[in-house]
Amino acid sequence: MTSFAGWQMPLRYASETAEHQAVRHAAGIFDLSHMGEILVTGPDAGAALDYALTGHLSIVPTGRARYTMICAPDGGVLDDLVAYRRGEQEFLVIANASNTEVVLSSLSERAAGYDATVVDATSDYALIAVQGPEAVRIVAPLTDLDLGAMKYYAGAFGEVAGRAAWVARTGYTGEDGFELYVRPEDAEHVWTALASGGAAASGGAAASGGAAAGLIPAGLAARDTLRLEAGMPLYGNELGPDVTPFEAGLGRVVKFDKPGDFVGRQALAARAAAGPEKRLVGLRIDSRRIARHGYPVLLDGQIHGAVTSGAPSPTLGSPIAMAYLEGPSGGELTVGIRGAAVPAHLTDLPFYRRSDEK
């Protein structure tokens, strides 16, 4: 267990490598109840979110979701979010645990003047995620929803193991899967039903990793290596108030074509016109050493940027990292790891795509 954003979280249940491989080849189950849930409701809920966020939420159909960001007036990222439209006048906004209060206060302030209500609903939900290529096969027998027909970044109200849930086909691992928002008092029942069903679906296989692993619990360590392989940013590493979406290669989430103003529009438009001052890249490390957050990246011996995230990649079999680099990249790249200049190679992001995306 480890402290994380005011919560005690499982870093690993047994082997983080086995947990990682289970998600890549079968499925893993995650307790993500630390995430923040914020309800925005009312006739102007969509318009309020259009003003508060970079995305065009008012045009999202009911039952669909969008990845978006909330930025400061200067364009810096306050948090990256997933927003579900659960009804004509109801949105559920998912914030990172460490940023829930910031997002809540910012949304409340920005919704003033709109016929919309912003409520912190974090204590109303436990969040369980089932991620991996076997997710549909494991969850489908326990729900009344047609999961096979559910689109990516969609969600619906239904039941899981006989308990009410909002079921969404979203995740943070680079794999197919579902996030199940249930009442806290139902969480243990739903988790146990999923764990039992997952073991049965795999023939009761042991949690040894690989294709035979079935559904096993996975902790924060596996979640981090999975999202890193998938090139997904982590707030506090790739994203923060000193970074705009354009540096992170996520300019697509800024919708300049939506009507009206939104917080940060002027600063973000200027950054889009001028081009990013630095860019997020992938690095493959020619060593068994790990390039950790904050380690310098050098070009021909001169500091060229810094690592934002780094870890061994169980899927690729070598250490990988993401880093922000400034200026051109022609030349010899190395990473300063404990006094040694370790060779690194630029790699397209993401490092890994699941087979049905390739």
C-alpha positions in Angstrom: 0.0 0.0 0.0 1.1 3.6 -0.6 -0.2 7.1 0.2 -1.7 8.7 -2.9 -3.6 12.0 -3.0 -4.9 11.5 0.5 -5.8 7.9 0.0 -4.2 4.6 0.9 -3.8 2.8 -2.5 -2.6 -0.6 -3.5 0.8 -0.2 -5.3 0.7 -3.9 -6.1 -1.2 -7.0 -5.0 1.6 -9.5 -5.8 3.7 -9.0 -8.9 3.3 -5.7 -10.8 4.7 -7.4 -13.9 2.2 -10.2 -13.7 -0.6 -7.6 -13.2 0.6 -5.6 -16.2 0.8 -8.7 -18.4 -2.7 -9.9 -17.2 -4.2 -6.6 -18.5 -2.3 -6.9 -21.8 -3.3 -10.6 -22.4 -6.5 -11.2 -20.3 -7.8 -8.7 -17.8 -7.1 -6.8 -14.6 -9.4 -5.3 -12.1 -8.6 -2.0 -10.5 -10.0 -0.1 -7.5 -10.1 3.5 -8.7 -12.4 5.0 -6.0 -9.9 7.8 -5.4 -10.9 9.5 -8.6 -13.1 12.6 -8.2 -16.7 12.7 -9.5 -18.4 16.0 -10.1 -22.0 16.3 -11.3 -23.0 19.3 -13.5 -26.7 19.5 -14.0 -29.3 21.9 -15.2 -30.6 23.5 -18.5 -27.3 25.3 -19.1 -25.0 22.4 -18.0 -23.6 21.9 -21.5 -23.1 25.6 -22.0 -21.4 26.0 -18.7 -19.0 23.3 -19.5 -18.3 24.8 -23.0 -17.2 27.9 -21.2 -15.3 26.1 -18.4 -13.4 23.5 -20.4 -11.5 23.3 -23.7 -14.0 20.9 -25.3 -17.4 21.3 -26.9 -19.4 19.4 -24.4 -22.9 20.8 -25.3 -22.9 18.8 -28.6 -21.9 15.5 -27.0 -24.8 13.0 -27.4 -26.4 11.5 -24.3 -24.5 8.3 -23.4 -21.2 9.4 -24.9 -18.0 10.8 -23.3 -15.2 13.2 -24.2 -11.6 13.5 -23.0 -11.1 17.2 -22.3 -9.1 19.6 -20.1 -9.7 22.5 -17.8 -7.1 25.3 -18.3 -6.2 28.4 -16.4 -6.7 31.8 -18.2 -3.0 31.6 -19.3 -3.6 28.2 -21.0 -1.9 26.1 -18.4 -3.5 22.7 -17.7 -5.3 22.5 -14.3 -6.4 18.9 -15.0 -7.3 16.5 -17.7 -10.8 15.1 -17.5 -13.3 12.6 -18.8 -16.8 14.1 -19.1 -19.8 11.8 -19.6 -23.1 13.1 -20.8 -25.6 10.9 -18.8 -28.7 12.9 -19.7 -29.9 16.0 -21.6 -29.1 18.1 -18.5 -26.6 15.9 -16.6 -22.9 15.5 -17.0 -20.5 13.5 -14.8 -17.0 15.0 -14.8 -14.1 12.7 -13.7 -11.1 14.5 -12.2 -7.8 13.3 -10.9 -7.9 12.7 -7.2 -5.2 15.3 -6.4 -7.1 17.9 -8.4 -10.7 17.3 -7.4 -10.9 20.4 -5.2 -9.3 22.6 -7.8 -11.6 21.3 -10.6 -14.7 21.6 -8.3 -14.0 25.2 -7.3 -13.1 26.2 -10.9 -16.2 24.7 -12.3 -18.4 26.2 -9.6 -16.8 29.7 -10.3 -17.1 29.3 -14.1 -20.7 28.1 -14.0 -21.9 31.2 -12.1 -24.4 33.0 -14.4 -25.5 29.8 -16.0 -28.5 27.8 -15.0 -26.4 24.9 -13.9 -25.5 23.3 -10.6 -22.1 21.9 -9.7 -21.9 19.3 -7.0 -19.0 17.2 -5.6 -20.4 13.6 -5.9 -17.1 11.8 -5.1 -18.4 10.3 -1.9 -21.4 8.9 -3.8 -19.3 6.6 -6.0 -16.9 3.7 -5.8 -15.1 3.1 -9.2 -14.0 -0.4 -10.3 -12.3 -0.8 -13.7 -11.9 -4.0 -15.6 -9.3 -3.6 -18.4 -8.0 -6.0 -21.0 -9.0 -8.0 -24.1 -11.2 -10.4 -22.0 -13.1 -7.5 -20.3 -16.3 -8.0 -22.4 -16.3 -11.8 -21.8 -15.8 -11.3 -18.0 -18.3 -8.4 -17.4 -21.1 -9.2 -19.9 -22.5 -12.2 -17.9 -23.0 -9.9 -14.9 -24.8 -7.0 -16.5 -28.1 -6.4 -18.3 -26.3 -4.1 -20.8 -25.2 -5.2 -24.3 -21.5 -4.5 -23.8 -20.6 -5.8 -27.2 -22.7 -3.1 -28.8 -21.3 -0.3 -26.5 -19.0 2.0 -28.4 -15.6 3.2 -27.1 -16.1 6.4 -24.9 -19.8 5.6 -24.3 -21.7 4.7 -21.2 -25.1 3.7 -19.9 -27.1 3.1 -16.7 -27.6 -0.6 -15.9 -26.9 -3.2 -13.3 -23.7 -5.2 -12.5 -24.1 -8.2 -10.3 -27.6 -7.0 -9.5 -26.5 -3.5 -8.3 -27.1 -0.2 -10.0 -24.2 1.2 -11.9 -23.1 3.6 -14.6 -21.0 1.5 -17.0 -18.6 3.2 -19.3 -16.3 1.8 -22.0 -13.3 3.9 -21.0 -10.0 3.4 -19.4 -6.4 4.4 -18.9 -4.4 1.3 -19.9 -4.4 1.2 -23.7 -6.7 -1.8 -23.6 -10.4 -2.3 -24.1 -12.4 -2.3 -20.9 -15.0 -0.9 -18.7 -15.2 1.5 -15.7 -18.1 0.7 -13.3 -19.4 3.5 -11.1 -21.4 2.0 -8.2 -22.6 3.0 -4.8 -19.8 2.6 -2.2 -21.9 0.1 -0.2 -22.2 -2.1 -3.4 -18.5 -2.0 -4.2 -17.4 -5.1 -2.4 -20.3 -7.1 -3.8 -19.6 -6.1 -7.3 -15.8 -6.6 -7.0 -16.3 -10.1 -5.6 -18.7 -11.0 -8.3 -16.3 -9.8 -11.0 -13.4 -11.6 -9.4 -15.3 -14.8 -9.2 -16.7 -14.5 -12.7 -13.2 -13.6 -14.0 -11.6 -16.6 -12.4 -14.4 -18.9 -13.8 -14.0 -17.4 -17.3 -10.3 -18.3 -17.2 -10.9 -21.7 -15.7 -9.6 -20.6 -12.4 -6.1 -19.9 -13.6 -3.5 -18.6 -11.2 -2.3 -15.0 -11.3 0.9 -15.8 -13.1 0.7 -13.3 -16.0 0.3 -14.0 -19.7 -2.7 -15.2 -21.6 -3.7 -17.8 -19.0 -3.9 -15.3 -16.1 -7.6 -14.5 -16.2 -8.9 -11.6 -14.1 -6.5 -10.5 -11.3 -6.4 -7.4 -9.2 -3.9 -4.8 -10.3 -2.4 -1.8 -8.5 -0.9 1.6 -9.2 2.4 0.3 -10.4 0.9 -1.7 -13.2 -1.5 1.1 -14.0 1.5 3.4 -14.5 3.4 1.1 -16.8 0.3 0.4 -18.8 -0.6 4.0 -19.4 3.1 4.9 -20.1 3.2 2.2 -22.8 0.0 3.6 -24.2 1.5 7.1 -24.3 -1.2 8.5 -21.9 -0.2 11.6 -19.9 -0.2 11.7 -16.2 -1.0 15.0 -14.4 2.0 16.2 -12.5 4.3 14.5 -15.0 3.3 15.3 -18.6 0.6 17.8 -17.6 0.5 20.7 -15.3 0.0 24.5 -15.0 3.2 25.2 -16.8 2.1 23.2 -19.8 -0.6 23.8 -22.4 -2.3 21.0 -24.3 -0.2 21.9 -27.4 3.1 21.0 -25.8 1.6 17.7 -24.8 0.6 16.9 -28.3 -3.1 17.2 -27.3 -4.1 20.3 -29.1 -7.0 18.4 -30.5 -8.9 18.8 -27.2 -9.0 22.5 -27.7 -12.1 23.4 -29.7 -11.7 26.9 -31.1 -14.6 26.3 -33.4 -17.2 26.1 -30.6 -19.4 29.2 -30.2 -18.7 31.8 -27.5 -15.7 32.3 -25.3 -14.0 29.8 -23.0 -11.5 30.2 -20.2 -8.0 30.3 -21.7 -9.1 30.8 -25.3 -7.0 33.8 -26.0 -3.8 32.4 -24.5 -4.3 29.0 -26.2 -5.0 30.6 -29.6 -1.7 32.5 -29.3 0.2 29.3 -28.4 -1.4 27.5 -31.2 -0.4 30.2 -33.7 3.2 30.5 -32.3 3.8 26.7 -32.0 4.7 24.9 -28.8 7.9 25.9 -27.0 8.6 22.2 -26.2 7.2 18.9 -27.3 6.4 15.6 -25.7 8.4 12.7 -27.2 8.9 9.0 -26.5 12.3 7.6 -25.7 13.5 4.0 -25.8 16.5 3.6 -23.5 19.5 1.5 -24.6 20.2 0.2 -21.1 18.6 -1.7 -18.3 18.7 1.5 -16.3 15.4 3.4 -15.8 15.1 7.0 -16.9 13.0 8.5 -14.0 11.0 11.7 -13.7 13.2 14.8 -13.8 16.3 13.1 -15.3 18.0 15.4 -17.9 17.9 14.6 -21.6 21.0 15.7 -23.5 21.6 16.4 -27.2 25.3 16.1 -28.1 26.1 16.5 -24.4 24.0 19.6 -23.8 20.8 19.6 -21.8 17.9 19.4 -24.2 15.0 18.6 -21.9 13.8 16.4 -19.1 12.2 13.1 -18.5 8.5 13.3 -17.4 7.8 9.5 -16.9 10.0 6.4 -17.2 9.7 2.8 -16.4 10.6 -0.7 -17.6 8.2 -1.8 -20.3 7.0 -5.4 -19.7 5.5 -5.5 -23.2 8.5 -4.2 -25.1 11.2 -5.7 -22.9 13.2 -2.5 -22.5 13.0 0.7 -20.5 10.9 3.5 -22.0 10.3 7.1 -21.1 8.4 10.2 -22.1 10.2 13.6 -22.1 9.8 17.2 -23.0 12.4 18.4 -25.5 13.2 21.9 -26.7 14.5 22.8 -30.2 15.5 20.4 -33.0 16.4 16.8 -32.2 19.1 16.0 -34.8 22.1 14.5 -33.0 23.0 12.0 -30.3 20.4 11.8 -27.5 21.3 10.5 -24.1 19.7 10.5 -20.7 21.6 11.4 -17.5 21.0 8.5 -15.2 23.0 8.6 -12.0 25.9 10.3 -13.5 26.1 8.2 -16.7 25.0 9.4 -20.2 22.8 6.5 -21.4 21.9 6.4 -25.1 18.2 6.9 -26.0 16.3 6.9 -29.2 13.3 8.9 -30.2 10.2 6.7 -30.6 6.7 7.5 -31.9 4.0 7.7 -29.2 2.3 5.6 -28.2 4.9 2.9 -27.6 2.1 0.2 -27.7 -1.2 -0.2 -29.5 -3.5 -3.1 -29.0 -3.9 -5.4 -32.0 -7.3 -4.1 -33.1 -5.9 -0.6 -33.3 -2.7 -1.4 -35.4 
